[in-house]
Amino acid sequence: TAMPGFSGIEIDGYRRLQDVKLKLGPLNVLIGGNGSGKTSLLEVFSLLAASAEGQLSPSISELGGFQSIATIGSTHGISLRVSTEELDYKLQVKASGPYYGIDYESLGARDGNQFEFEHRNGRVTYRGALRPMHGVSNSMETTLSEAAKPSAWETFRQLLASPSYYRPVNAANRSPIRSPQQLLPATLPGKEAERLVACLYNIREADADRYELIDRKSVV
């Protein structure tokens, strides 16, 4: 899992993931048995990416609804926290009847001294202007995706929206991964790994150190 720019993530209340704290590097490898939470972790990044694009509601619906992804028996909802070297983003989502609502959200400096915005109890406070501006947020979508964005805010939003979640690849005899692949410019392998060879080739030619890291990790 490539996570450029992210230094850590914390997850609590998502499926079986409770009080999970992970440090992240440029390349991360998940190893574990069935049911250990590997897929759930990838889903969290996919959910965060969708939320940064204003697509939290349809993403939760695709996963079966909020009740399906929240830890069974949990009363505090789903809490997510993702960090870069400079910024810290927190998102807490709770059940609201058959649906959900954003209970808390903030983006600020990692040292906690200043925040770009803070969403609490349905109201949002923005910082970075001469004085705070207050507004009411859409409780189904994140403030990060919908409000006016200073440069640092927009850079973080783009970073959070960048991960792509690739489900297990079909490797049957006539699947795309087994078909001949052209060596065309490609930065991503494709949903069915139809551009995997081209992607790896371009990484090897453009970034030998990264390719070597991928090669070493794949041996595990």
Helices and strands as residue ranges (DSSP letters): E 8-12, E 20-23, H 38-52, H 56-62, H 66-69, E 78-83, E 87-96, E 99-109, E 115-120, E 123-126, E 133-136, H 143-146, H 151-161, G 176-178, H 196-206, H 208-219
